[in-house]
């Protein structure tokens, strides 16, 4: 593991020293249900190796993305979200990818889309 802090909650889960609800396991990653899922099916995909964020080790990031893509197979609309740094809302400094299943009008807002349909304005664009 590279640069593991003294107490990393995800490293503790990987080492089976902390509880988690496992969704899937691979040699290089795990998938768990987060403590506070935003919707049913919300899943975290976490590399077994400690890396701080997606830019720390591109190879680990790519393998973790591969595992997330394996889990996301099928027609379900879904967001894949990760963050780098506290200002971008990273709260656990161990790379993790959020798989967030979506549905029409689910109300989950992202800064570039409110998650709700709007009436059509001129030229068919949202108003």
Sine and cosine of phi, psi and omega as CSV:
sin_phi,cos_phi,sin_psi,cos_psi,sin_omega,cos_omega
0.00,0.00,0.64,-0.77,-0.06,-1.00
-0.98,-0.18,0.84,-0.54,0.13,-0.99
0.84,0.54,0.63,0.77,-0.03,-1.00
-0.93,0.37,0.79,-0.62,0.08,-1.00
-0.94,0.35,0.19,-0.98,-0.04,-1.00
-0.85,0.53,-0.65,0.76,0.00,-1.00
-0.73,-0.69,0.98,-0.21,0.07,-1.00
-0.91,-0.41,0.89,-0.45,-0.05,-1.00
-0.87,0.50,-0.56,0.83,0.00,-1.00
-0.96,0.28,-0.57,0.82,0.10,-1.00
-0.90,0.43,-0.60,0.80,0.05,-1.00
-0.90,0.43,-0.64,0.77,0.04,-1.00
-0.92,0.38,-0.70,0.71,0.02,-1.00
-0.85,0.53,-0.63,0.77,-0.02,-1.00
-0.99,0.15,0.03,1.00,-0.01,-1.00
0.89,0.45,0.46,0.89,0.07,-1.00
-0.99,-0.14,-0.09,1.00,0.05,-1.00
-0.70,-0.71,0.55,-0.84,-0.05,-1.00
-0.97,0.24,0.47,-0.88,0.09,-1.00
-0.30,-0.95,0.40,-0.92,0.11,-0.99
-1.00,-0.10,0.95,-0.31,-0.06,-1.00
-0.99,0.15,0.68,-0.73,0.06,-1.00
-0.98,-0.22,-0.63,0.78,0.00,-1.00
-0.36,-0.93,0.37,-0.93,0.07,-1.00
-0.64,-0.77,0.62,-0.79,0.12,-0.99
-0.72,-0.69,0.10,-1.00,0.05,-1.00
-0.89,0.46,-0.52,0.86,-0.11,-0.99
-0.94,-0.33,-0.09,1.00,-0.08,-1.00
-0.37,-0.93,0.25,-0.97,0.13,-0.99
-0.75,-0.67,0.32,-0.95,0.13,-0.99
-0.77,-0.64,0.76,-0.65,-0.04,-1.00
-0.71,-0.71,0.27,-0.96,0.15,-0.99
-0.99,0.10,0.76,-0.65,0.03,-1.00
-0.93,0.37,0.30,-0.96,0.00,-1.00
-0.87,0.50,-0.60,0.80,-0.02,-1.00
-0.78,-0.62,0.97,0.26,-0.02,-1.00
-0.88,0.47,0.64,-0.77,-0.01,-1.00
-0.99,0.15,-0.41,0.91,0.08,-1.00
-0.52,-0.85,0.36,-0.93,0.12,-0.99
-0.85,0.53,0.68,-0.73,-0.01,-1.00
1.00,-0.06,-0.16,0.99,0.06,-1.00
-0.85,0.53,0.80,-0.60,-0.10,-0.99
-0.70,-0.71,0.60,-0.80,0.13,-0.99
-0.97,-0.25,0.74,-0.67,0.10,-0.99
-0.94,-0.34,0.84,-0.54,-0.20,-0.98
-0.77,-0.64,0.78,-0.62,0.08,-1.00
-0.94,0.34,0.53,-0.85,0.06,-1.00
-0.93,0.38,-0.58,0.82,0.05,-1.00
-0.97,0.24,0.65,-0.76,0.04,-1.00
-0.98,0.20,0.90,-0.43,0.20,-0.98
-0.75,-0.66,0.60,-0.80,-0.15,-0.99
-0.92,0.40,-0.67,0.74,-0.06,-1.00
-0.33,-0.94,-0.05,-1.00,-0.12,-0.99
-0.92,0.40,-0.32,0.95,0.00,-1.00
-1.00,-0.06,-0.18,0.98,-0.07,-1.00
-0.93,0.38,-0.69,0.72,-0.02,-1.00
-0.60,-0.80,0.99,-0.10,-0.06,-1.00
-0.83,0.56,-0.54,0.84,0.01,-1.00
-0.92,0.39,-0.71,0.71,0.04,-1.00
-0.91,0.42,-0.66,0.75,0.03,-1.00
-0.86,0.50,-0.69,0.72,-0.01,-1.00
-0.90,0.43,-0.69,0.73,0.02,-1.00
-0.90,0.43,-0.62,0.79,0.02,-1.00
-0.93,0.38,-0.65,0.76,0.07,-1.00
-0.88,0.47,-0.63,0.78,0.04,-1.00
-0.86,0.50,-0.71,0.71,0.00,-1.00
-0.90,0.43,-0.65,0.76,0.04,-1.00
-0.89,0.47,-0.66,0.75,0.01,-1.00
-0.90,0.44,-0.60,0.80,0.07,-1.00
-0.87,0.49,-0.69,0.72,-0.01,-1.00
-0.94,0.35,-0.49,0.87,-0.10,-0.99
-1.00,0.04,0.12,0.99,0.00,-1.00
-0.84,0.54,0.60,-0.80,0.03,-1.00
0.90,-0.43,0.02,-1.00,-0.13,-0.99
-1.00,0.09,-0.11,0.99,-0.06,-1.00
-0.86,0.51,0.85,-0.53,0.13,-0.99
-0.87,0.49,0.60,-0.80,-0.12,-0.99
-0.37,-0.93,0.58,-0.81,0.20,-0.98
-0.99,-0.13,0.58,-0.81,0.20,-0.98
-0.88,-0.47,0.88,-0.48,-0.13,-0.99
-0.78,-0.63,0.69,-0.73,0.18,-0.98
-0.61,-0.79,0.34,-0.94,-0.06,-1.00
-0.73,-0.68,0.38,-0.93,0.05,-1.00
-0.71,-0.70,0.95,-0.32,0.05,-1.00
0.99,-0.11,0.47,-0.88,-0.04,-1.00
-0.86,0.52,-0.64,0.77,-0.03,-1.00
-0.90,0.44,-0.38,0.93,0.02,-1.00
-0.99,-0.14,0.25,0.97,0.05,-1.00
0.99,0.16,0.27,0.96,0.10,-1.00
-0.95,0.32,0.84,-0.54,-0.01,-1.00
-0.93,-0.36,-0.41,0.91,0.10,-0.99
-0.90,-0.45,0.85,-0.52,-0.11,-0.99
-1.00,-0.01,0.84,0.54,0.13,-0.99
-0.64,-0.77,0.83,-0.55,-0.03,-1.00
-0.70,0.72,0.75,-0.67,0.13,-0.99
-0.42,-0.91,0.58,-0.82,-0.01,-1.00
-0.93,-0.38,0.76,-0.66,0.08,-1.00
-1.00,-0.05,0.85,-0.53,0.20,-0.98
-0.99,-0.15,0.89,-0.45,-0.07,-1.00
-0.85,-0.53,0.97,-0.23,0.06,-1.00
-0.86,0.50,0.60,-0.80,-0.03,-1.00
-0.82,-0.57,0.34,-0.94,0.07,-1.00
-0.59,-0.81,0.45,-0.89,0.07,-1.00
-0.80,0.59,0.69,-0.72,0.07,-1.00
0.84,0.54,0.53,0.85,-0.01,-1.00
-0.97,0.23,-0.20,0.98,0.07,-1.00
0.99,0.16,-0.03,1.00,0.05,-1.00
-0.97,0.26,0.87,-0.49,-0.08,-1.00
-1.00,-0.09,0.66,-0.75,0.21,-0.98
-0.87,-0.49,0.42,-0.91,-0.11,-0.99
-0.86,0.51,-0.43,0.90,-0.03,-1.00
-0.98,-0.17,0.00,1.00,0.01,-1.00
-0.34,-0.94,0.78,-0.63,-0.11,-0.99
-0.97,0.24,-0.28,0.96,-0.06,-1.00
1.00,0.04,-0.02,1.00,0.03,-1.00
-0.83,-0.56,0.57,-0.82,0.04,-1.00
-0.96,0.30,0.54,-0.84,0.06,-1.00
-0.88,-0.47,0.33,-0.94,0.08,-1.00
-0.91,0.42,0.42,-0.91,0.01,-1.00
-0.98,0.19,0.76,-0.65,0.07,-1.00
-0.99,-0.12,-0.40,-0.91,-0.01,-1.00
-0.92,0.39,0.51,-0.86,0.00,-1.00
0.85,0.53,0.41,0.91,0.07,-1.00
0.96,0.27,0.17,0.98,0.00,-1.00
-1.00,0.02,0.50,-0.86,0.04,-1.00
-0.84,0.54,0.61,-0.79,0.01,-1.00
-0.98,-0.19,0.00,0.00,0.00,0.00
